[in-house]
Amino acid sequence: MDPRISKQRSALVLDQPFFGALALRLNVLEDPACRTFWVDGQTLGYNPAYLDTLSDLECRGVLAHEILHVANGHCFRQGPRDTDRWNEACDYAINPIVKQAGMVLPKGSLDDARFHGKSAEEIYAVLTQEAKQKEKEKSGGKPGAQAPGGQQAPANGANTPSAAPQPDAPPSCGEVRPYPGPDKSVKEVEWKVATLQAAKAAKMRGRLPGAMESMVETTAGPSVDWRAVLLRFAQQVTHDDYSFAMPNRRYLHLGFYLPSLHSPAVGDAVFVRDSSGSVFDETQAQFAAEVINVAEAVRPARLIVMDCDTRVTQMQVFERGDPIELAPVKGGGGTAFSDPFRRLEEEGIHPAFLVYLTDMEGRFPDIAPPYPVLWASTTPLRRARQAPFGETVEVIV
């Protein structure tokens, strides 16, 4: 280990106990093949030539930067996402926290006020949408034209993100790599526990900045698979029971008249997609896949899929047994949630349940409907507006 890294790691233990305690959990490896620094949840690698370009304070800041990648779970959550864009998103998420802790990062480190307080997943979604819009403009499209997947791209206004970073932007001062071991889930839990313990120790010494405390609470919280919640919510409306009206045929030839497990037909299932432009293409695509999955599992009498911005812009109805081919999302205006509920009431549709995919930024209905509602929020629950009725699950894609 380079003496400068050893020195700055010791400085973190003394001056920034949260970072110091976590830094000691990482093996340090000299790696001339990398561009700057990297971390993968068990090892911290560094390029000695790049290290020579850093001041002592910058070296300490980069170490803190890498530690936060692991403390935030970035090494465990990349999945199939693009590696470079995931790194950018993760940097945007943690660099402000490093600076708020009073540390210095090398010049050119990614920081954008519109991403402060947001998770890497949220930032990644914005960067992906921006990249698609830029590609469309290069190929002759215009801002505000139909976006990939059929969704209307937002016109210039409150929901319009600024341009994505240029390809020649300076490299990250420290990249995040996927955890390489087969025990990823175990290691992720270990890091959550270690992060909580480090935060408690630092707080007892009065050295845990407010931004760090908020980050730890979010990171250490339990992970919930929204897909499982969605399926469980939908299946609650099915009531399997044993009935003599349909005897169990397996035992009739033996002279036993036993009841069989009977599932009464499920009513209509309604899914509403927020088409205002604030729910991005990747999330819409994943949600569409889960709509089909739930429909196949629950087999409702009808599957009704609505698109809505301030009003219902598209309504698709599939009878049981019909092939389900969802049309692209249609819309692009503002956001209000009342119209789908009004439309169902006017048409005399009494669904078994309704699921609404949205960022929760809009006007809610004044009166709760007489059927179960699940709000699938693309905004983390700690920041999302609270719906006046129904259940809410956080959707992270």
VMD Tcl script that draws the C-alpha trace (Angstrom):
set ca {
  {0.00 0.00 0.00}
  {1.31 3.45 -0.92}
  {2.32 5.38 2.27}
  {0.10 8.31 1.22}
  {-2.98 6.11 1.13}
  {-2.07 4.63 4.49}
  {-1.63 8.12 5.91}
  {-4.95 9.44 4.58}
  {-6.81 6.33 5.69}
  {-5.45 6.91 9.21}
  {-6.54 10.56 8.97}
  {-10.06 9.39 8.15}
  {-10.08 7.12 11.22}
  {-9.16 10.10 13.41}
  {-11.09 12.95 11.76}
  {-13.93 11.24 9.91}
  {-14.70 8.10 11.96}
  {-17.60 7.03 9.74}
  {-15.36 6.82 6.68}
  {-12.40 5.56 8.67}
  {-14.19 2.55 10.13}
  {-15.44 1.47 6.69}
  {-12.10 2.12 4.99}
  {-10.48 -0.54 7.17}
  {-12.85 -3.16 5.72}
  {-11.36 -2.83 2.22}
  {-8.19 -4.48 0.94}
  {-5.94 -2.00 -0.87}
  {-4.38 -3.00 -4.20}
  {-1.97 -1.13 -6.48}
  {-3.39 -1.40 -10.01}
  {-1.52 0.47 -12.77}
  {-4.05 -0.83 -15.32}
  {-6.94 1.28 -13.97}
  {-7.37 4.97 -14.79}
  {-7.89 6.36 -11.28}
  {-9.30 4.44 -8.29}
  {-11.88 1.66 -8.11}
  {-13.81 -0.33 -5.54}
  {-15.85 -3.54 -5.75}
  {-17.03 -4.16 -2.20}
  {-13.97 -6.04 -1.01}
  {-10.97 -4.32 -2.68}
  {-9.95 -0.72 -3.27}
  {-7.62 -0.40 -6.26}
  {-5.57 2.63 -7.31}
  {-3.32 3.75 -10.13}
  {-0.06 5.05 -8.57}
  {0.46 7.49 -11.43}
  {-2.99 9.01 -10.82}
  {-2.36 9.09 -7.08}
  {0.73 11.23 -7.74}
  {-1.49 13.91 -9.31}
  {-3.59 14.29 -6.15}
  {-2.95 16.49 -3.14}
  {-3.26 14.91 0.29}
  {-6.73 16.40 0.77}
  {-7.84 15.16 -2.65}
  {-6.51 11.68 -1.87}
  {-8.55 11.66 1.33}
  {-11.63 12.82 -0.58}
  {-11.22 10.11 -3.22}
  {-10.93 7.45 -0.50}
  {-14.18 8.74 1.03}
  {-15.75 8.73 -2.44}
  {-14.90 5.06 -2.92}
  {-16.09 4.12 0.56}
  {-19.46 5.76 -0.11}
  {-19.89 3.69 -3.27}
  {-19.85 0.55 -1.13}
  {-21.77 2.05 1.80}
  {-24.53 3.01 -0.67}
  {-24.62 -0.51 -2.12}
  {-23.52 0.61 -5.58}
  {-21.30 -2.46 -5.96}
  {-24.31 -4.71 -5.47}
  {-27.05 -2.97 -7.46}
  {-25.77 -2.35 -10.99}
  {-27.50 -5.36 -12.54}
  {-27.75 -5.16 -16.35}
  {-27.30 -1.38 -16.46}
  {-24.69 0.26 -18.70}
  {-21.44 0.37 -16.72}
  {-20.28 3.88 -17.67}
  {-23.68 5.46 -17.11}
  {-24.10 3.61 -13.81}
  {-20.75 5.03 -12.69}
  {-21.85 8.54 -13.63}
  {-25.13 8.13 -11.76}
  {-23.36 6.80 -8.67}
  {-20.87 9.68 -8.73}
  {-23.66 12.25 -8.99}
  {-25.33 10.58 -5.99}
  {-22.34 10.55 -3.62}
  {-20.07 13.45 -4.57}
  {-22.28 16.10 -2.89}
  {-22.24 14.02 0.31}
  {-18.42 13.86 0.27}
  {-18.26 17.64 -0.14}
  {-20.87 18.26 2.57}
  {-18.68 16.20 4.90}
  {-16.00 18.86 4.41}
  {-13.71 16.94 2.08}
  {-12.10 17.87 -1.21}
  {-12.51 16.08 -4.55}
  {-10.36 16.50 -7.66}
  {-11.35 19.21 -10.12}
  {-14.05 18.17 -12.55}
  {-15.75 15.66 -10.24}
  {-19.38 15.21 -11.26}
  {-21.86 17.31 -9.30}
  {-25.25 18.63 -10.35}
  {-27.71 20.34 -7.99}
  {-30.74 18.70 -9.62}
  {-29.43 15.29 -8.50}
  {-28.77 16.20 -4.87}
  {-30.55 13.81 -2.53}
  {-31.48 11.37 -5.30}
  {-30.51 7.74 -5.56}
  {-28.22 6.32 -8.24}
  {-31.21 4.52 -9.79}
  {-33.19 7.75 -10.14}
  {-30.22 9.56 -11.64}
  {-29.49 6.69 -14.01}
  {-33.07 6.88 -15.32}
  {-32.69 10.59 -16.04}
  {-29.31 10.13 -17.75}
  {-30.73 7.33 -19.87}
  {-33.70 9.42 -20.95}
  {-31.43 12.34 -21.80}
  {-29.14 10.12 -23.85}
  {-32.12 8.82 -25.84}
  {-33.35 12.35 -26.46}
  {-29.91 13.49 -27.62}
  {-29.64 10.52 -29.97}
  {-33.08 11.31 -31.39}
  {-32.10 14.93 -31.98}
  {-28.92 13.83 -33.73}
  {-30.94 11.60 -36.04}
  {-33.22 14.44 -37.07}
  {-35.82 14.42 -34.30}
  {-36.83 17.52 -32.40}
  {-37.28 18.13 -28.67}
  {-40.83 17.36 -27.65}
  {-41.23 14.75 -30.40}
  {-42.33 11.21 -29.76}
  {-39.78 9.52 -27.51}
  {-38.63 5.90 -27.82}
  {-41.32 3.48 -26.72}
  {-44.04 5.79 -27.96}
  {-44.04 8.11 -24.94}
  {-44.18 11.82 -25.60}
  {-40.93 13.47 -24.58}
  {-41.53 16.46 -22.29}
  {-41.35 19.90 -23.83}
  {-39.15 22.58 -22.29}
  {-40.47 23.13 -18.80}
  {-40.32 21.93 -15.22}
  {-39.92 18.28 -16.10}
  {-37.25 18.79 -18.76}
  {-33.79 17.58 -17.66}
  {-30.74 19.43 -18.92}
  {-28.26 17.92 -21.34}
  {-26.36 14.82 -20.31}
  {-22.60 15.03 -19.65}
  {-20.45 15.23 -22.77}
  {-18.45 12.14 -23.80}
  {-15.21 14.03 -23.18}
  {-16.10 14.78 -19.56}
  {-13.26 14.05 -17.10}
  {-13.12 10.46 -15.86}
  {-14.51 9.61 -12.47}
  {-11.99 10.01 -9.66}
  {-13.00 6.52 -8.56}
  {-15.10 3.95 -10.38}
  {-17.49 1.45 -8.87}
  {-17.31 -2.17 -10.01}
  {-19.74 -5.04 -9.36}
  {-18.94 -7.24 -6.39}
  {-17.13 -10.29 -7.86}
  {-17.91 -12.98 -5.28}
  {-20.70 -15.60 -5.29}
  {-21.93 -14.41 -1.86}
  {-23.21 -11.02 -3.04}
  {-26.38 -11.02 -0.93}
  {-24.43 -11.93 2.21}
  {-21.78 -9.29 1.56}
  {-24.42 -6.64 0.90}
  {-26.06 -7.32 4.26}
  {-22.67 -7.25 5.99}
  {-21.97 -3.81 4.53}
  {-25.39 -2.53 5.59}
  {-24.69 -3.64 9.16}
  {-21.17 -2.17 9.07}
  {-22.50 1.12 7.70}
  {-25.06 1.37 10.49}
  {-22.45 0.58 13.13}
  {-20.01 3.14 11.70}
  {-22.73 5.78 11.67}
  {-23.69 5.11 15.28}
  {-20.05 5.29 16.40}
  {-19.49 8.54 14.52}
  {-22.70 10.04 15.87}
  {-21.66 9.26 19.45}
  {-18.51 11.27 18.80}
  {-20.54 14.09 17.27}
  {-18.94 13.60 13.86}
  {-21.75 12.42 11.60}
  {-22.93 15.20 9.27}
  {-26.68 15.52 8.68}
  {-26.43 14.51 5.03}
  {-24.57 11.36 6.07}
  {-27.22 10.46 8.63}
  {-29.98 10.72 6.03}
  {-27.97 8.63 3.56}
  {-27.36 5.89 6.13}
  {-31.06 5.67 7.03}
  {-31.94 5.26 3.35}
  {-29.16 2.80 2.55}
  {-29.65 0.60 5.60}
  {-33.39 0.32 5.10}
  {-34.85 -3.05 4.06}
  {-35.03 -3.76 0.34}
  {-38.51 -4.54 -0.99}
  {-39.07 -6.16 -4.37}
  {-41.93 -4.13 -5.84}
  {-42.72 -6.91 -8.32}
  {-43.49 -9.31 -5.47}
  {-45.62 -6.67 -3.75}
  {-47.54 -6.05 -6.97}
  {-48.23 -9.75 -7.49}
  {-49.22 -10.24 -3.83}
  {-51.57 -7.24 -4.03}
  {-53.25 -8.64 -7.13}
  {-53.57 -12.14 -5.72}
  {-55.33 -10.85 -2.60}
  {-58.51 -10.54 -4.67}
  {-58.53 -14.29 -5.45}
  {-60.16 -16.42 -2.80}
  {-59.24 -20.07 -3.24}
  {-61.49 -22.34 -1.23}
  {-62.68 -25.94 -1.16}
  {-66.08 -26.58 -2.72}
  {-68.32 -29.70 -3.05}
  {-69.96 -28.05 -6.09}
  {-66.90 -29.19 -8.04}
  {-65.86 -32.59 -6.60}
  {-62.25 -33.65 -6.75}
  {-62.07 -36.01 -9.75}
  {-58.89 -37.68 -8.49}
  {-60.90 -39.62 -5.90}
  {-64.28 -40.21 -7.65}
  {-63.22 -43.61 -9.04}
  {-62.52 -44.74 -5.49}
  {-66.03 -43.80 -4.41}
  {-64.88 -40.78 -2.40}
  {-66.86 -37.57 -2.94}
  {-64.34 -34.94 -1.79}
  {-64.27 -31.19 -2.37}
  {-61.84 -29.62 -4.84}
  {-59.91 -26.38 -4.59}
  {-62.03 -23.82 -6.40}
  {-61.01 -20.34 -7.55}
  {-63.94 -18.07 -8.39}
  {-63.44 -15.84 -11.42}
  {-61.57 -12.61 -10.74}
  {-63.19 -9.39 -11.89}
  {-61.57 -6.69 -13.99}
  {-57.96 -5.68 -13.28}
  {-57.07 -2.06 -14.06}
  {-53.57 -0.68 -14.54}
  {-52.96 3.04 -15.12}
  {-49.69 4.33 -16.61}
  {-48.69 7.94 -15.88}
  {-48.04 9.28 -19.38}
  {-47.05 12.81 -18.38}
  {-43.42 12.25 -19.35}
  {-42.16 12.08 -15.75}
  {-42.09 8.26 -15.75}
  {-39.27 7.23 -18.05}
  {-39.16 4.60 -20.78}
  {-37.22 1.91 -18.89}
  {-39.65 2.04 -15.98}
  {-42.64 1.99 -18.35}
  {-41.21 -1.06 -20.14}
  {-40.62 -2.96 -16.88}
  {-44.06 -2.05 -15.60}
  {-45.64 -3.25 -18.84}
  {-43.89 -6.59 -18.42}
  {-45.22 -6.90 -14.86}
  {-48.75 -6.00 -15.99}
  {-48.66 -8.98 -18.33}
  {-47.12 -11.20 -15.64}
  {-49.85 -10.31 -13.13}
  {-52.59 -10.79 -15.73}
  {-51.30 -14.27 -16.53}
  {-51.04 -15.18 -12.85}
  {-54.41 -13.80 -11.74}
  {-56.40 -14.25 -14.99}
  {-58.90 -11.40 -14.51}
  {-62.16 -11.26 -16.46}
  {-60.72 -8.29 -18.30}
  {-57.37 -6.52 -18.25}
  {-57.85 -2.76 -18.64}
  {-54.78 -0.59 -19.20}
  {-55.18 3.20 -19.22}
  {-52.69 5.94 -20.01}
  {-53.26 9.26 -18.26}
  {-51.57 12.64 -17.96}
  {-54.23 15.17 -16.92}
  {-56.85 12.99 -18.61}
  {-57.12 9.45 -19.95}
  {-55.29 9.48 -23.29}
  {-55.61 5.79 -24.16}
  {-57.60 2.82 -22.91}
  {-56.90 -0.80 -23.87}
  {-59.18 -3.68 -22.91}
  {-58.19 -7.35 -23.12}
  {-60.69 -10.13 -22.47}
  {-59.55 -13.24 -20.60}
  {-57.64 -15.42 -23.05}
  {-56.82 -12.59 -25.45}
  {-53.14 -12.16 -26.37}
  {-51.84 -9.11 -24.50}
  {-49.90 -6.72 -26.70}
  {-49.72 -3.34 -25.01}
  {-49.57 -0.27 -27.23}
  {-46.87 2.35 -26.54}
  {-47.64 4.86 -23.80}
  {-49.62 7.80 -25.12}
  {-49.58 11.26 -23.58}
  {-47.14 13.96 -22.56}
  {-49.02 16.68 -20.68}
  {-49.23 17.48 -16.99}
  {-50.30 15.13 -14.21}
  {-53.66 14.58 -12.48}
  {-54.96 11.31 -11.09}
  {-58.74 11.73 -11.02}
  {-59.74 10.99 -14.61}
  {-59.18 7.19 -14.63}
  {-61.36 6.82 -11.52}
  {-64.05 9.06 -13.06}
  {-63.91 7.13 -16.32}
  {-64.41 3.78 -14.56}
  {-67.37 5.13 -12.63}
  {-69.02 6.64 -15.71}
  {-68.67 3.40 -17.66}
  {-69.99 1.29 -14.79}
  {-66.74 -0.64 -14.39}
  {-66.21 -2.04 -10.90}
  {-62.66 -3.46 -10.93}
  {-61.30 -6.01 -8.51}
  {-58.30 -3.68 -8.05}
  {-56.44 -0.78 -9.65}
  {-52.68 -0.21 -9.87}
  {-51.38 3.28 -10.76}
  {-47.77 3.80 -11.91}
  {-46.72 7.41 -11.27}
  {-44.18 9.70 -9.63}
  {-46.96 10.81 -7.20}
  {-46.69 14.43 -8.34}
  {-50.25 15.41 -9.21}
  {-53.75 16.03 -7.88}
  {-55.34 13.03 -6.17}
  {-59.08 12.25 -6.23}
  {-61.02 13.72 -3.32}
  {-62.97 10.52 -2.64}
  {-61.53 7.02 -2.29}
  {-63.01 4.43 -4.68}
  {-64.76 1.29 -3.37}
  {-62.00 -1.04 -4.64}
  {-58.35 -1.61 -3.59}
  {-55.74 0.74 -5.08}
  {-51.97 0.29 -5.22}
  {-49.85 3.34 -6.06}
  {-46.59 2.24 -7.72}
  {-44.38 5.22 -6.94}
  {-41.29 5.94 -9.04}
  {-40.27 8.49 -6.41}
  {-38.64 7.01 -3.27}
  {-41.25 6.81 -0.51}
  {-39.26 9.07 1.79}
  {-39.79 11.92 -0.71}
  {-43.02 10.92 -2.41}
  {-46.32 12.66 -1.76}
  {-48.62 10.55 0.35}
  {-51.75 9.28 -1.37}
  {-54.99 9.91 0.59}
  {-56.05 6.28 0.14}
  {-54.71 2.92 -0.97}
  {-51.34 1.23 -0.54}
  {-48.02 2.52 -1.94}
  {-44.96 0.63 -3.10}
  {-41.67 2.10 -4.30}
  {-40.77 1.12 -7.85}
  {-37.04 1.10 -8.53}
  {-35.93 -0.19 -11.94}
}
mol new
graphics top color blue
foreach p $ca { graphics top sphere $p radius 0.5 }
foreach p [lrange $ca 0 end-1] q [lrange $ca 1 end] { graphics top cylinder $p $q radius 0.2 }
display resetview
